[in-house]
Amino acid sequence: MRTCRRKCFAFIFVVIIIAFICYLYFCKFKQNVVIGIQQPVSYTSYSPLLVPGEQSGNERMDAQLGYTLSAKKRRGNDERNVSPNRSDADENVKSKPIRRRFKTLLIHNLMYLRPLKENQGTFLEQNCPVNECLVTHDKTKHESVDAIFFYETVGISEKPKNSNQIWIYMTQESPNFNPSVRHLGNRINWTITYREDSTIVYPYLKYLYFIDSVRQRKQDVNYAKGKTKKVAWFTSNCCPTNNRMGYAEELGKYIQVDIYGFCGTKTCTKTDDPICFEMLEKEYKFYLAFENSNCRDYITEKFMRNALQHDVIPIVMGAHPDDYRKIAPENSYIHYEDFNSAKELAAYLHKLDKNDTLYNEYFKWKGTGQFYDVNLWCHVCSMLHHALDDKKQIWYENFGAWYAGKGVCIGKDRWT
């Protein structure tokens, strides 16, 4: 019996040691990892509005979505069943049906991109300005398709055998929580990410003003009315790279911070989302829209969907302050870096809590525009026709350095 107990105690001790080492590795040692150096994108001259350059991501998104095939290009993309002995002047040839030329896109990991459909279905359903694209997940067509689309992981080691083939990499995760891409070198032609310098910019949500010069308007609603609680946070990742948990706990020493989920003492699960957000909207004045990483342009649904669409003031942590200014409705949020400490931030929140007029200043953006889901697949189809018809080349000289290089993410540090 004693021998059995000793073995049990020894086993438990080993398990505790292993768990402690894992905690140190994932929560401490990985927080300040920086890979490589920043590398530029190389390309020959696509239309300057459609690729990363001096213009903003917003301008490029609008240009990509509005891109349509010119009459000349559309005729060039059409094919006729013409015999070698006939010319276009032949009346019989002119009467033959035109056969559209499509761009074919091979999707790896199609299951993660539902409801994307095979063939042309998605492009037709979404009324894309350019819809002559086909989707397939048949990997035997690897060498014949126009483009190959990878979602977060790239499972093919060799380079494209077709020099005109486009390799597209997509992710909406930060480099800290994504599989390594250092091995890809210069194999990636296009990117689809939340970053403004991606080939195709794909934010979690976008706010568009009705009139760009009208960004504030008088409100007839008191958004503080009936709200008796201070700060809420829905989270389940307790050990991210930027120590957001530590900051929230420090803030909680000076103002009420209710943490829902695995990391807190209160419960509200994803299956209860409508109820949770209804409670947030009715009872709380502030919401911690804290990202799991401090990375450039990394602003997720926590900001616009969780907070702005539910009439609470978001307190943000994640992307650089400049990145929030570029995409957020004017005066709609509070950035934690605007305060020297959590105590100083709490004092400001108490001030807003006691003054409805000041609190409502953060809602004057409402009614000046609308939230907009980016129509990704229309962008992709337009760009495929533009790039492949013009036979231009674009690629990342060092994709790993672009995605996760120096200055992209900063761990626990502040940006400013």
Secondary structure, DSSP 4 states (H G I P E B T S, - for coil): -HHHHHHHHHHHHHHHHHHHHHHIIIIIITTT---S----EEE----TTTSSSSS-HHHHHHHHHH----HHHHHHHEE----TT--TT-HHHHHSPPEEPPEEEEETTGGGGTT--SBTHHHHHTT-SS--EEEE--GGGTTTSSEEEEES-----SPPSSTT-EEEEE--S-GGGS---GGGTT---EEEESSTTSSEE--S-EEEESSTT-------S-TTTT--EEEEEE------TT-HHHHHHHHTTTS-EEEESTTSSB---GGGHHHHHHHHHHHEEEEEEE-SS-BTT---HIIIIIIGGGT-EEEEESS-HHHHHHHSPTT--EEGGGSSSHHHHHHHHHHHHH-HHHHHGGGTTTTSEEEE---HHHHHHHHHHHHHHHT--EEETTHHHHHH-TTTB-TTS---
